[in-house]
């Protein structure tokens, strides 16, 4: 069975996009972003957004508030935060605490 050329080109194109994102931000970044996109949004979320300093803490437990969500990714950059800003703001959080670029 011959596969239509347009399907082959589409597969190559989308594979390259996926690889470029993987190479640009890294495996850990993409794993965390995928997790964040799958987690449910809750009303009145308080988002802690940033890099490894944010990623390395259990904010909701430390602050005793289940509305606090950790959206830190170790090694993240300003560009990485901007890339995932739609995921962060989709829940219309009550507050966002940002720590990036130390």
Backbone as ProteinMPNN parsed JSONL, in Angstrom:
{"seq_chain_A": "XXXXXXXXXXXXXXXXXXXXXXXXXXXXXXXXXXXXXXXXXXXXXXXXXXXXXXXXXXXXXXXXXXXXXXXXXXXXXXXXXXXXXXXXXXXXXXXXXXXXXX", "coords_chain_A": {"N_chain_A": [[0.843, -1.176, 0.0], [0.656, 2.111, -0.926], [1.644, 5.078, 0.64], [0.183, 8.263, 0.684], [1.968, 11.108, -0.549], [1.567, 13.59, 0.677], [0.797, 12.932, 3.265], [3.125, 11.796, 4.254], [4.831, 14.019, 4.147], [3.49, 15.711, 5.974], [3.764, 14.219, 8.333], [6.586, 14.26, 8.654], [6.983, 17.039, 8.921], [5.511, 17.673, 11.321], [6.874, 16.043, 13.088], [9.403, 17.21, 13.078], [8.78, 19.706, 14.211], [8.045, 18.879, 16.773], [10.479, 17.753, 17.628], [12.101, 20.039, 17.545], [10.985, 21.604, 19.57], [11.469, 19.888, 21.714], [14.282, 19.856, 21.715], [14.773, 22.547, 22.137], [13.656, 23.248, 24.656], [13.952, 20.977, 26.29], [13.748, 17.641, 27.721], [12.787, 17.298, 30.422], [11.431, 19.723, 30.851], [9.37, 19.501, 28.92], [8.049, 17.226, 29.878], [7.075, 18.142, 32.358], [5.449, 20.294, 31.481], [3.523, 18.9, 30.006], [2.353, 17.449, 32.099], [1.293, 19.604, 33.645], [-0.597, 20.584, 31.852], [-2.449, 18.551, 31.884], [-3.379, 18.405, 34.484], [-6.162, 19.215, 36.601], [-7.892, 22.368, 36.514], [-8.621, 24.651, 39.156], [-10.978, 26.655, 40.92], [-9.975, 29.86, 42.031], [-7.218, 29.451, 42.118], [-3.819, 29.702, 43.189], [-0.941, 30.434, 41.762], [2.374, 29.333, 41.67], [4.977, 30.184, 39.821], [7.814, 29.44, 37.934], [11.351, 28.706, 37.997], [13.856, 26.292, 38.982], [13.967, 26.873, 41.74], [11.344, 27.351, 42.415], [10.194, 24.963, 41.501], [11.273, 23.081, 43.218], [9.849, 22.855, 45.659], [7.202, 21.98, 47.872], [4.713, 23.745, 47.729], [1.951, 23.991, 48.383], [1.689, 22.341, 50.622], [3.58, 23.493, 52.364], [2.48, 26.028, 52.744], [0.003, 25.356, 53.641], [-2.299, 25.355, 52.036], [-4.521, 24.159, 49.805], [-5.194, 25.326, 47.375], [-2.951, 26.352, 46.244], [-0.773, 26.027, 43.577], [1.98, 24.404, 42.169], [3.91, 25.444, 39.61], [6.481, 25.282, 38.693], [9.479, 24.738, 36.818], [12.456, 23.143, 36.709], [15.391, 24.64, 35.504], [14.088, 26.308, 33.785], [13.457, 29.159, 31.659], [12.97, 32.669, 30.893], [11.894, 32.713, 28.316], [10.82, 30.121, 28.198], [8.831, 30.28, 30.185], [7.152, 32.21, 29.047], [6.322, 30.767, 26.805], [4.646, 28.856, 27.92], [2.623, 30.263, 29.112], [-0.116, 30.416, 28.468], [-1.169, 28.026, 29.499], [-0.868, 28.503, 32.205], [-2.495, 30.754, 32.686], [-4.995, 29.97, 31.886], [-6.788, 29.039, 33.828], [-7.557, 31.3, 35.049], [-6.188, 32.387, 37.431], [-6.262, 33.399, 40.906], [-4.015, 34.623, 41.979], [-0.621, 35.059, 40.93], [2.607, 34.086, 41.537], [5.796, 34.904, 40.597], [8.982, 33.695, 39.849], [11.811, 33.882, 38.211], [14.795, 33.561, 36.3], [17.043, 33.864, 37.957]], "CA_chain_A": [[0.0, 0.0, 0.0], [1.44, 3.334, -1.038], [1.183, 6.182, 1.481], [0.207, 9.529, -0.061], [3.116, 11.977, -0.25], [1.175, 14.668, 1.591], [0.82, 12.384, 4.624], [4.533, 11.653, 4.628], [5.331, 15.372, 4.418], [2.872, 16.182, 7.217], [4.408, 13.491, 9.433], [7.941, 14.802, 8.81], [6.854, 18.405, 9.417], [5.117, 17.686, 12.725], [7.963, 15.417, 13.841], [10.446, 18.221, 13.237], [8.3, 20.689, 15.199], [8.136, 18.235, 18.076], [11.896, 17.646, 17.97], [12.667, 21.358, 17.812], [10.547, 22.001, 20.912], [12.199, 19.022, 22.649], [15.67, 20.318, 21.79], [14.815, 23.917, 22.623], [13.342, 23.339, 26.074], [14.437, 19.803, 26.987], [12.818, 16.573, 28.083], [12.137, 17.557, 31.71], [10.496, 20.82, 30.607], [8.205, 18.98, 28.201], [7.32, 16.322, 30.778], [6.342, 18.964, 33.328], [4.411, 21.023, 30.775], [2.464, 17.926, 29.71], [1.666, 17.208, 33.372], [0.519, 20.791, 34.004], [-1.739, 20.686, 30.942], [-3.418, 17.5, 32.215], [-3.929, 18.619, 35.822], [-7.393, 20.012, 36.551], [-7.894, 23.737, 37.02], [-9.548, 24.85, 40.254], [-11.333, 28.054, 41.146], [-9.179, 30.553, 43.034], [-5.842, 28.951, 42.177], [-2.68, 30.58, 43.422], [0.099, 29.778, 40.978], [3.784, 29.629, 41.863], [5.51, 29.985, 38.479], [9.227, 29.773, 37.88], [12.385, 27.729, 37.655], [14.16, 25.232, 39.957], [13.659, 27.285, 43.114], [9.902, 27.126, 42.537], [9.948, 23.542, 41.253], [11.785, 22.235, 44.298], [9.143, 23.01, 46.928], [5.781, 21.592, 47.959], [4.136, 25.013, 48.188], [0.633, 23.83, 49.018], [1.905, 21.788, 51.961], [4.303, 24.482, 53.161], [1.577, 27.128, 53.066], [-1.248, 24.818, 54.167], [-3.378, 25.837, 51.191], [-4.641, 23.283, 48.634], [-5.371, 26.108, 46.151], [-1.632, 26.724, 45.736], [-0.304, 25.093, 42.552], [3.374, 24.557, 41.787], [4.125, 25.401, 38.168], [7.906, 25.493, 38.466], [10.221, 23.769, 36.025], [13.902, 23.334, 36.854], [16.091, 25.021, 34.289], [13.25, 27.127, 32.909], [13.933, 30.491, 31.311], [11.885, 33.59, 30.588], [11.269, 32.233, 27.079], [10.02, 28.95, 28.535], [7.634, 30.737, 30.908], [6.269, 32.848, 28.066], [5.784, 29.721, 25.943], [3.587, 28.106, 28.618], [1.761, 31.204, 29.826], [-1.526, 30.078, 28.24], [-1.556, 26.98, 30.459], [-0.908, 29.117, 33.533], [-3.581, 31.724, 32.817], [-6.276, 29.396, 31.444], [-7.675, 28.876, 34.983], [-7.806, 32.627, 35.611], [-5.79, 32.274, 38.834], [-6.447, 34.554, 41.788], [-2.696, 35.253, 42.131], [0.522, 34.372, 40.333], [3.899, 34.498, 42.062], [6.749, 34.598, 39.564], [10.405, 33.732, 40.178], [12.507, 33.356, 37.046], [15.97, 34.285, 35.843], [18.033, 34.136, 39.001]], "C_chain_A": [[0.89, 1.241, 0.0], [0.809, 4.435, -0.185], [1.26, 7.469, 0.679], [1.337, 10.443, 0.406], [2.766, 13.067, 0.756], [1.173, 14.188, 3.037], [2.243, 12.225, 5.124], [5.108, 13.016, 4.974], [4.764, 15.927, 5.722], [3.521, 15.517, 8.419], [5.797, 14.051, 9.712], [7.885, 16.197, 9.411], [6.536, 18.429, 10.911], [6.152, 17.001, 13.611], [9.078, 16.413, 14.096], [10.044, 19.296, 14.231], [8.445, 20.12, 16.598], [9.588, 18.139, 18.528], [12.502, 19.005, 18.288], [12.235, 21.865, 19.182], [11.31, 21.191, 21.954], [13.623, 19.521, 22.825], [15.762, 21.711, 22.398], [14.634, 23.982, 24.14], [13.791, 22.128, 26.883], [13.337, 18.85, 27.427], [12.069, 16.876, 29.373], [11.087, 18.662, 31.57], [9.22, 20.287, 29.975], [7.387, 18.015, 29.043], [6.484, 17.113, 31.773], [5.196, 19.726, 32.664], [3.235, 20.105, 30.444], [1.663, 17.617, 30.97], [0.769, 18.39, 33.728], [-0.73, 20.923, 33.136], [-2.822, 19.667, 31.27], [-4.054, 17.682, 33.596], [-5.172, 19.498, 35.75], [-7.173, 21.432, 37.095], [-8.902, 23.823, 38.156], [-9.794, 26.346, 40.438], [-10.445, 28.641, 42.241], [-7.756, 30.042, 43.174], [-4.857, 30.072, 42.482], [-1.49, 29.862, 42.808], [1.475, 30.275, 41.389], [4.472, 29.212, 40.569], [6.983, 30.344, 38.458], [10.118, 28.614, 37.511], [12.611, 26.746, 38.798], [13.829, 25.612, 41.395], [12.169, 27.069, 43.391], [9.59, 25.636, 42.451], [10.275, 22.687, 42.475], [11.048, 22.318, 45.618], [7.702, 22.52, 46.808], [5.03, 22.772, 48.561], [2.804, 24.846, 48.901], [0.762, 23.263, 50.42], [2.572, 22.803, 52.868], [3.377, 25.597, 53.641], [0.239, 26.661, 53.633], [-2.458, 25.253, 53.373], [-3.471, 24.963, 49.937], [-4.881, 24.028, 47.314], [-4.05, 26.538, 45.526], [-1.145, 25.631, 44.794], [1.131, 25.421, 42.175], [3.496, 24.399, 40.284], [5.573, 25.762, 37.839], [8.503, 24.38, 37.63], [11.711, 24.086, 36.164], [14.536, 23.634, 35.513], [15.284, 25.904, 33.357], [13.867, 28.507, 32.724], [12.717, 31.395, 31.081], [11.152, 33.146, 29.331], [10.367, 31.026, 27.341], [8.744, 29.316, 29.271], [6.653, 31.377, 29.94], [5.602, 31.815, 27.167], [4.609, 29.003, 26.602], [2.608, 29.001, 29.383], [0.274, 30.918, 29.622], [-2.005, 29.023, 29.221], [-1.733, 27.587, 31.844], [-2.142, 29.994, 33.7], [-4.952, 31.162, 32.45], [-7.275, 29.262, 32.599], [-8.089, 30.206, 35.598], [-7.466, 32.639, 37.11], [-6.019, 33.564, 39.616], [-5.152, 35.339, 41.934], [-1.668, 34.405, 41.393], [1.783, 34.972, 40.965], [4.95, 33.995, 41.087], [8.174, 34.73, 40.094], [11.139, 33.075, 39.021], [13.743, 34.211, 36.774], [16.988, 34.648, 36.9], [19.436, 33.876, 38.487]], "O_chain_A": [[1.773, 1.381, 0.846], [-0.392, 4.694, -0.271], [2.285, 7.749, 0.056], [1.624, 10.537, 1.6], [3.592, 13.424, 1.596], [1.51, 14.951, 3.942], [2.53, 12.492, 6.291], [5.798, 13.16, 5.984], [5.492, 16.551, 6.493], [3.8, 16.179, 9.418], [6.152, 14.291, 10.866], [8.656, 16.509, 10.318], [7.205, 19.118, 11.681], [6.286, 17.357, 14.782], [9.636, 16.463, 15.192], [10.875, 19.754, 15.015], [8.916, 20.805, 17.506], [9.894, 18.415, 19.688], [13.325, 19.12, 19.197], [13.029, 22.489, 19.886], [11.75, 21.738, 22.965], [14.121, 19.604, 23.947], [16.726, 22.02, 23.098], [15.371, 24.689, 24.827], [13.995, 22.262, 28.09], [12.161, 19.21, 27.494], [10.848, 16.731, 29.425], [9.986, 18.548, 32.107], [8.119, 20.584, 30.439], [6.161, 17.986, 28.936], [5.319, 16.792, 32.005], [4.098, 19.799, 33.215], [2.078, 20.5, 30.589], [0.436, 17.532, 30.921], [-0.396, 18.196, 34.077], [-1.791, 21.322, 33.618], [-3.994, 19.893, 30.966], [-5.144, 17.17, 33.849], [-5.236, 20.421, 34.937], [-6.378, 21.651, 38.009], [-9.927, 23.142, 38.128], [-8.934, 27.179, 40.151], [-10.193, 27.993, 43.257], [-7.15, 30.182, 44.235], [-5.043, 31.223, 42.084], [-1.081, 28.802, 43.284], [1.718, 31.48, 41.451], [4.543, 28.024, 40.255], [7.369, 31.423, 38.909], [9.716, 27.678, 36.819], [11.669, 26.399, 39.509], [13.449, 24.75, 42.187], [11.791, 26.649, 44.484], [8.807, 25.115, 43.245], [9.613, 21.68, 42.727], [11.59, 21.878, 46.632], [7.077, 22.643, 45.755], [4.747, 22.793, 49.759], [2.56, 25.495, 49.918], [0.02, 23.661, 51.318], [2.172, 22.96, 54.022], [3.469, 26.053, 54.78], [-0.572, 27.483, 54.059], [-3.524, 25.496, 53.94], [-2.582, 25.021, 49.088], [-4.783, 23.426, 46.245], [-4.03, 27.036, 44.401], [-1.107, 24.456, 45.159], [1.462, 26.573, 41.895], [3.213, 23.329, 39.746], [5.857, 26.445, 36.855], [8.087, 23.225, 37.721], [12.163, 25.166, 35.783], [14.257, 22.971, 34.514], [15.737, 26.22, 32.257], [14.686, 28.956, 33.526], [11.578, 30.928, 31.078], [9.923, 33.196, 29.28], [9.28, 30.922, 26.773], [7.69, 28.733, 29.017], [5.452, 31.114, 30.007], [4.436, 31.972, 26.805], [3.676, 28.586, 25.916], [1.847, 28.513, 30.217], [-0.521, 31.158, 30.531], [-3.125, 29.109, 29.724], [-2.655, 27.219, 32.572], [-2.77, 29.973, 34.758], [-5.968, 31.817, 32.683], [-8.482, 29.36, 32.379], [-8.872, 30.244, 36.547], [-8.336, 32.869, 37.95], [-5.976, 34.664, 39.065], [-5.17, 36.568, 42.006], [-1.828, 33.192, 41.25], [1.999, 36.184, 40.936], [4.998, 32.804, 40.78], [8.532, 35.737, 40.706], [11.097, 31.854, 38.866], [13.737, 35.423, 36.99], [17.717, 35.63, 36.757], [20.406, 34.051, 39.225]]}, "name": "protein", "num_of_chains": 1, "seq": "XXXXXXXXXXXXXXXXXXXXXXXXXXXXXXXXXXXXXXXXXXXXXXXXXXXXXXXXXXXXXXXXXXXXXXXXXXXXXXXXXXXXXXXXXXXXXXXXXXXXXX"}
